[in-house]
Amino acid sequence: MRRTSSIQEVLASFATNIGGKSEALETWTEYLERVAWIKVVDDSVKLTPLGHAILADLSAPQIESTSEDSSEVILDPSDPFAYVRVIGALADIGEGLLVDPYFRFDQLETVVSHTAIRRILTSKKIGAPAISQLELALAVFDDSQRPEVRIANELHDRFAISGGDKVIAIGTSLNSVGKNLSIVVPLASVAGSAIRRSHEDLWAKSPVVKPKAARGGNSGSP
């Protein structure tokens, strides 16, 4: 508090010395309300639609790249941002297909919130209880947010496949990022095309996981 008062006194003195007018500084709350990021109602502070948009943009994971194309990303267990880096790589795919044989419901919220991926292919390897959890988790999201999830009989590797030409290989499932050294690497056009064809065929013949509201609950976002 003493430091703040001193700064205000210096600014007031500076304004006076140059012949200007000294005015009380805005509080952070006053400033954020003036620029329409927040709204103060009955002594409570709420984000405006603009504030929500800015917060979402600031919170979105970013992936470092040395060129316009995706480059290799090392997922080092000692790196506290390893999970952020792989989510950033997925965000770069756009509205694509995520292939992960061990994808479970606890990765769903992050993928929906921070990427544009709308299709997820997992496998029976996760087991019946995990598939049931996915059904319940999908019911939480409304139609505009909810990705389509399908279950393949057999799946081995992990890929993110864009709607365009981009395909990346992911060395580990999302639930294992940060546990073992791994890598995210873009595939050359020939390999990428082969991966795309095989997994689009697999997607077409895999059954859909249907959202199922919990007993006594309602589907859709609260």
C-alpha positions as CSV (number, residue, x, y, z in Angstrom):
1,M,0.0,0.0,0.0
2,R,2.8,2.4,0.8
3,R,4.4,1.8,-2.6
4,T,1.1,2.4,-4.4
5,S,0.6,5.7,-2.5
6,S,4.1,6.8,-3.4
7,I,3.6,6.1,-7.1
8,Q,0.3,8.0,-7.1
9,E,2.1,11.0,-5.4
10,V,4.8,11.0,-8.0
11,L,2.3,10.9,-10.9
12,A,0.3,13.7,-9.3
13,S,3.4,15.8,-8.8
14,F,4.5,15.1,-12.4
15,A,1.1,16.2,-13.8
16,T,1.2,19.4,-11.7
17,N,4.7,20.3,-12.8
18,I,3.9,20.1,-16.5
19,G,0.8,22.2,-16.0
20,G,-1.7,19.3,-16.4
21,K,-4.5,18.1,-14.1
22,S,-4.0,15.4,-11.7
23,E,-6.8,12.8,-11.5
24,A,-7.4,9.8,-9.4
25,L,-6.2,6.6,-11.0
26,E,-8.7,3.9,-11.9
27,T,-8.9,0.7,-10.0
28,W,-8.4,-2.5,-12.0
29,T,-12.1,-3.2,-11.5
30,E,-13.1,0.2,-12.9
31,Y,-10.7,-0.2,-15.9
32,L,-12.0,-3.7,-16.8
33,E,-15.6,-2.5,-16.6
34,R,-14.8,0.5,-18.7
35,V,-13.3,-1.6,-21.5
36,A,-16.3,-4.0,-21.2
37,W,-14.4,-7.1,-20.1
38,I,-16.4,-7.4,-16.8
39,K,-19.7,-6.2,-15.4
40,V,-20.3,-5.3,-11.8
41,V,-23.7,-6.1,-10.5
42,D,-24.8,-6.0,-6.9
43,D,-21.2,-6.1,-5.6
44,S,-20.4,-9.2,-7.8
45,V,-18.2,-9.3,-10.8
46,K,-19.1,-11.2,-14.0
47,L,-17.3,-11.6,-17.2
48,T,-19.0,-10.1,-20.3
49,P,-19.1,-12.1,-23.6
50,L,-16.1,-10.1,-24.6
51,G,-14.3,-11.0,-21.4
52,H,-15.1,-14.7,-21.9
53,A,-13.7,-14.5,-25.5
54,I,-10.5,-12.8,-24.3
55,L,-10.0,-15.3,-21.5
56,A,-10.5,-18.2,-23.8
57,D,-7.9,-16.9,-26.2
58,L,-5.4,-16.2,-23.5
59,S,-6.0,-19.7,-22.0
60,A,-5.7,-21.6,-25.3
61,P,-2.5,-23.7,-25.5
62,Q,0.1,-22.4,-27.9
63,I,2.7,-24.5,-29.8
64,E,6.0,-23.1,-30.7
65,S,7.1,-23.6,-34.3
66,T,10.1,-22.5,-36.2
67,S,8.2,-22.4,-39.6
68,E,4.8,-22.2,-41.0
69,D,4.6,-26.0,-41.0
70,S,4.3,-28.1,-37.9
71,S,7.6,-29.3,-36.6
72,E,8.6,-32.1,-34.3
73,V,7.6,-31.6,-30.6
74,I,9.5,-33.4,-27.9
75,L,7.3,-34.5,-25.0
76,D,9.8,-34.7,-22.2
77,P,8.6,-36.0,-18.8
78,S,10.6,-33.2,-17.1
79,D,8.7,-30.6,-19.1
80,P,5.7,-29.3,-17.0
81,F,4.2,-28.0,-20.3
82,A,4.4,-31.3,-22.2
83,Y,0.6,-31.8,-22.1
84,V,0.1,-28.2,-23.2
85,R,2.4,-28.8,-26.2
86,V,0.5,-31.9,-27.4
87,I,-2.8,-30.1,-27.0
88,G,-1.4,-27.2,-29.0
89,A,-0.4,-29.7,-31.8
90,L,-3.9,-31.0,-31.8
91,A,-5.3,-27.5,-32.0
92,D,-3.2,-26.9,-35.1
93,I,-5.1,-29.8,-36.8
94,G,-8.4,-27.9,-36.9
95,E,-11.6,-29.9,-37.3
96,G,-10.0,-33.2,-37.7
97,L,-9.9,-36.8,-36.5
98,L,-8.0,-37.8,-33.3
99,V,-7.0,-41.5,-33.2
100,D,-6.0,-42.7,-29.7
101,P,-6.7,-46.3,-28.7
102,Y,-6.7,-45.3,-25.0
103,F,-8.7,-42.1,-25.1
104,R,-11.0,-41.8,-22.1
105,F,-13.6,-39.4,-20.8
106,D,-11.1,-37.4,-18.7
107,Q,-9.3,-36.1,-21.8
108,L,-12.6,-35.1,-23.4
109,E,-13.1,-31.7,-21.8
110,T,-9.6,-30.5,-22.7
111,V,-10.0,-31.6,-26.3
112,V,-13.4,-29.9,-26.6
113,S,-12.3,-26.7,-24.9
114,H,-8.9,-26.2,-26.6
115,T,-9.1,-27.8,-30.0
116,A,-11.6,-27.8,-32.9
117,I,-11.4,-31.6,-33.2
118,R,-14.9,-33.1,-33.9
119,R,-14.1,-36.8,-34.4
120,I,-12.4,-39.1,-31.9
121,L,-11.6,-42.8,-32.6
122,T,-10.7,-44.9,-29.6
123,S,-10.7,-48.7,-29.1
124,K,-12.2,-51.5,-27.1
125,K,-8.9,-51.6,-25.2
126,I,-10.2,-49.1,-22.8
127,G,-12.8,-51.6,-21.6
128,A,-16.6,-51.5,-21.1
129,P,-16.6,-49.3,-17.9
130,A,-14.5,-46.6,-19.7
131,I,-16.8,-46.7,-22.7
132,S,-19.8,-46.2,-20.4
133,Q,-18.0,-43.2,-18.8
134,L,-17.6,-41.7,-22.3
135,E,-21.3,-42.1,-22.9
136,L,-22.1,-40.1,-19.8
137,A,-19.4,-37.5,-20.5
138,L,-20.6,-36.9,-24.0
139,A,-24.1,-36.1,-22.7
140,V,-22.7,-33.1,-20.8
141,F,-21.9,-31.2,-24.0
142,D,-24.6,-29.6,-26.2
143,D,-24.9,-30.5,-29.8
144,S,-22.7,-27.6,-31.0
145,Q,-19.7,-28.7,-28.8
146,R,-20.1,-32.5,-28.7
147,P,-17.5,-34.4,-30.8
148,E,-18.5,-37.8,-32.3
149,V,-16.7,-40.7,-30.7
150,R,-16.4,-44.1,-32.2
151,I,-15.0,-47.4,-30.9
152,A,-12.7,-49.5,-33.1
153,N,-12.3,-53.2,-32.5
154,E,-8.5,-52.9,-32.9
155,L,-6.3,-49.9,-32.8
156,H,-2.6,-49.5,-32.2
157,D,-1.1,-46.1,-33.0
158,R,-2.0,-42.5,-32.3
159,F,-2.6,-39.8,-35.0
160,A,-4.3,-36.5,-35.5
161,I,-5.6,-36.2,-39.0
162,S,-6.7,-32.8,-40.4
163,G,-9.5,-32.2,-42.9
164,G,-6.7,-31.0,-45.3
165,D,-3.3,-32.5,-45.9
166,K,-1.8,-32.4,-42.4
167,V,-1.3,-35.6,-40.4
168,I,0.7,-35.9,-37.2
169,A,1.9,-39.0,-35.4
170,I,1.7,-38.9,-31.6
171,G,4.1,-41.2,-29.7
172,T,1.9,-41.8,-26.7
173,S,-1.7,-41.6,-25.6
174,L,-2.9,-38.4,-24.1
175,N,-3.3,-40.0,-20.7
176,S,0.5,-40.9,-20.7
177,V,1.9,-37.5,-21.8
178,G,4.4,-36.4,-19.2
179,K,5.1,-39.9,-18.0
180,N,7.4,-41.1,-20.7
181,L,9.7,-39.5,-23.3
182,S,7.8,-39.2,-26.6
183,I,7.4,-37.1,-29.7
184,V,4.8,-35.5,-31.9
185,V,5.9,-35.5,-35.6
186,P,4.3,-34.5,-38.9
187,L,4.2,-37.2,-41.5
188,A,5.3,-36.8,-45.1
189,S,2.5,-36.6,-47.7
190,V,2.8,-40.3,-48.9
191,A,2.8,-41.7,-45.3
192,G,0.1,-39.2,-44.3
193,S,-2.2,-40.1,-47.1
194,A,-1.9,-43.8,-46.3
195,I,-2.7,-43.2,-42.6
196,R,-5.6,-41.0,-43.6
197,R,-7.1,-43.6,-45.9
198,S,-6.8,-46.5,-43.5
199,H,-8.2,-44.6,-40.5
200,E,-11.1,-43.1,-42.5
201,D,-12.0,-46.7,-43.5
202,L,-11.7,-47.8,-39.9
203,W,-13.8,-44.8,-38.8
204,A,-16.6,-45.7,-41.3
205,K,-17.1,-49.2,-39.9
206,S,-16.7,-48.4,-36.2
207,P,-19.8,-48.1,-34.0
208,V,-20.7,-44.7,-32.5
209,V,-20.6,-44.0,-28.8
210,K,-24.0,-42.5,-28.1
211,P,-24.4,-39.8,-25.3
212,K,-26.3,-41.2,-22.4
213,A,-27.6,-38.9,-19.6
214,A,-27.0,-40.0,-16.1
215,R,-30.1,-41.4,-14.3
216,G,-32.0,-38.5,-12.8
217,G,-30.0,-36.0,-14.8
218,N,-30.3,-34.0,-18.0
219,S,-28.2,-34.0,-21.1
220,G,-26.7,-30.7,-22.3
221,S,-24.5,-28.1,-20.6
222,P,-25.7,-26.7,-17.3
